[in-house]
Amino acid sequence: MPRPGMGTLDWSSTPPYVRLTIGGRRKAFRLATSDPDEAQRRREVLARIARRLADAGKDAHAEALCQQAAAANDRTLSAIIEIVDGLVEGREHAVGEPMRARTSAVAVTFKDVGKMWTSGDLAKRFRRRIKDIDHTENIARFERYVYPFVYEGKSIAATPIGAFTTDHGDAILAQPEIPDGSVRHVAQLVSRVCKLAAYPLKAIARSPLPAGWLPPRNGAKEKSYLFPTEEADFQRNTKVPLVRRLLVGVCAREGLRKENAVTLEWPDLVLDQGDDAMVVLDMTKNGRGGSWVLDPGTAEALRRWRKLCTSERYVFPTSALPRHRRTVTDRPLYVDHLAGELRDGLQDAGVKRAKLFERSNHRMRLRAHDLRATFVTLALADGKTEDWVVTRTGHGSSQMIALYRRQAKTAAELKLGWLRPLHEVVPELAGLRGK
């Protein structure tokens, strides 16, 4: 195999790229400087690294080390050269504390950084700089669209963070499996990992993704909410398992996200304080907790459900499903397909409003998240204040609530009213007594 040459500088963009042939393939490494003299010096360093590793039969390490060296500051570059020396001389690792502290990009993979973020580890290590939030949806997207994806023979999960490039990011977003509505979400996750690797981890000098890489926001589409009569029809449909109907009913009456509702545990609820009851959440998706007084019908329904529930821990357990194969593991209900189950249950109950089930370039069919829209819309239409709504939904700004005001005005004109008391509309609970 030919020995790598001196490389060339490509000034088609700023900062420029260094183009080198490694392992018989032409590679491009984006520099962190636009200074012509410094760019020339860094080109020489990259070429020297590639040649030394090729001569030592260590081509497999060349791309990752050159990628990191291109974006490294002077201190990090010294540690990288120390690693090259160790590889050329046959040592597994070079020696020195600065090297271990500053060259994690060689050993740390893209998935390592992603897991440090989604596990909450970075939020603990860098308090008040990184929020500790609910990463349930982020983890699902990483596992589905990012980590398993293979680019140039290597999965993104196993790609060293220092070797991750814009080409990797572009290839991830080009997957046809990613729905149009999720492309920006996936891009935000990839971008976040790269930024965290640069700071506070300092594994790379800068994110390899240029400004403007994120796709534009999706165009706003019309969304739906449930009328009280439609929600009541769903609750009466006994073909839908009781535990699932109750989950839907609680989300619609309390404004909970499905992820927060399904992980509710009995200790999160205070149901034994007379007629009033409350819920206490330690953390939601936005990183904040919350507590509020439950709707009286919701509280009474949960008191009655507690007598039937198959779990002493979870309010909505998987074990409450009919024909569930009981195991030792006590876990919450699976809700990834709740939207489809909700639509099917509504149609089976005889709900005919076509807008709930339509999907087009201008409209989204009813989603599980629209149970929150149902809550906000009907609450505002019923005269509840914005502060009352925000206490329950956890929205961080008035702008989010303002999105529902047009629908709320229509609901008020239609005199739709509030949702029926949950303990009365669910047939299985109507004849029971709480406590």
Helices and strands as residue ranges (DSSP letters): E 8-10, E 17-22, E 25-30, H 36-55, G 59-61, H 62-71, H 74-88, H 97-102, H 104-107, H 110-118, H 121-125, H 136-141, I 142-146, E 150-151, E 154-155, G 161-163, H 166-173, G 180-182, H 183-198, H 228-236, H 242-254, H 258-262, G 266-268, E 269-273, E 276-281, E 290-293, H 296-308, G 318-320, H 338-348, G 354-356, H 370-381, H 386-393, H 398-402, H 405-413, H 422-425, H 427-430
